[in-house]
Amino acid sequence: MSGGIQDVRIQDITAIQTESGIRIKTGVGRGGYVKDIYVKGMKLHTMKWVFWMTGNYGSHAETHWDPKALPEIKGINYRDVVAENVSMAGQLDGISGDPFTIICM
């Protein structure tokens, strides 16, 4: 099982020529959590994704992982985000039976 990340504040940043503005990645068998993330005042230029959240990220380094260990993705808030020259506004790819909750954009 993974640990978690919580109570993160990101404010007044500029990102130029990155793959994504904010990326959250996890997967079945990882467990853990990503919650209470607050992003405000972000300016993004020339990238593929503004928001990219996936619950289907990669393989496992361990051979004995628990397929019942589901991550908790909750309380993700984006406010005052401006983006120019992006391919897609976002991709949200959740986990069947384990939804992302309280996502505000």
C-alpha positions in Angstrom: 0.0 0.0 0.0 1.1 3.5 -0.8 1.0 6.4 1.6 -0.8 9.5 0.7 -0.7 13.2 0.1 -3.0 15.7 1.7 -3.5 19.4 2.3 -1.6 20.7 -0.6 -1.9 24.4 -1.6 -0.6 25.6 -5.0 -1.0 29.3 -5.8 0.0 31.9 -8.4 2.2 29.7 -10.7 2.9 29.8 -14.4 3.7 26.7 -16.4 5.1 26.8 -20.0 5.6 23.9 -22.4 4.8 21.1 -20.0 2.8 17.9 -20.7 0.1 18.9 -18.2 -0.7 21.7 -15.7 -1.7 19.4 -12.8 -1.3 15.6 -13.0 -2.7 13.2 -10.4 -1.9 9.5 -11.0 -2.6 6.3 -9.2 -4.0 2.9 -9.8 -5.7 -0.3 -8.5 -3.4 -2.0 -6.0 -1.7 1.2 -4.8 -4.1 2.2 -2.0 -3.3 5.4 -0.3 -4.9 8.8 -1.0 -4.7 12.1 -2.7 -7.0 14.6 -1.0 -7.7 18.2 -0.1 -5.7 19.7 -3.0 -6.3 23.4 -3.7 -5.0 25.1 -6.8 -5.6 28.9 -7.3 -4.2 31.4 -9.8 -2.6 29.1 -12.3 -1.5 30.3 -15.8 -0.7 27.6 -18.4 0.9 28.0 -21.8 1.5 25.4 -24.6 0.8 22.0 -23.3 -1.3 18.9 -23.9 -3.6 18.8 -20.8 -4.7 21.4 -18.3 -6.0 18.8 -15.9 -4.9 15.1 -16.0 -6.2 12.7 -13.4 -5.9 8.9 -13.9 -6.7 5.9 -11.8 -5.1 3.6 -14.3 -1.5 4.5 -14.0 1.2 2.0 -14.9 2.3 -1.4 -13.6 3.4 -2.4 -10.2 7.1 -2.8 -9.2 6.1 -5.4 -6.6 5.0 -8.9 -7.6 2.6 -9.3 -4.7 0.3 -6.4 -4.7 -3.3 -6.3 -3.4 -5.9 -5.7 -6.2 -8.4 -4.7 -3.4 -6.2 -1.7 -2.4 -8.0 1.2 -4.0 -6.8 4.8 -3.7 -9.0 7.6 -2.4 -9.0 10.7 -4.7 -11.1 13.4 -3.0 -11.4 17.1 -2.5 -9.5 18.4 -5.6 -10.2 22.1 -6.2 -9.1 24.3 -9.1 -9.9 28.0 -9.1 -8.9 30.9 -11.4 -7.0 28.8 -14.0 -6.2 30.3 -17.4 -4.8 28.2 -20.2 -3.6 29.1 -23.7 -2.6 26.8 -26.6 -3.6 23.5 -25.0 -4.6 20.4 -26.9 -7.3 19.3 -24.4 -8.8 20.9 -21.3 -8.6 17.7 -19.3 -8.7 14.0 -18.9 -10.3 12.3 -15.9 -9.9 8.6 -16.0 -11.3 7.0 -12.8 -11.5 3.5 -11.4 -14.6 1.4 -11.8 -16.3 1.1 -8.4 -13.9 3.7 -6.8 -14.9 7.1 -8.1 -13.0 10.3 -7.7 -15.2 12.5 -5.4 -15.6 16.2 -4.7 -13.7 17.4 -7.8 -14.3 21.2 -8.4 -13.1 22.9 -11.6 
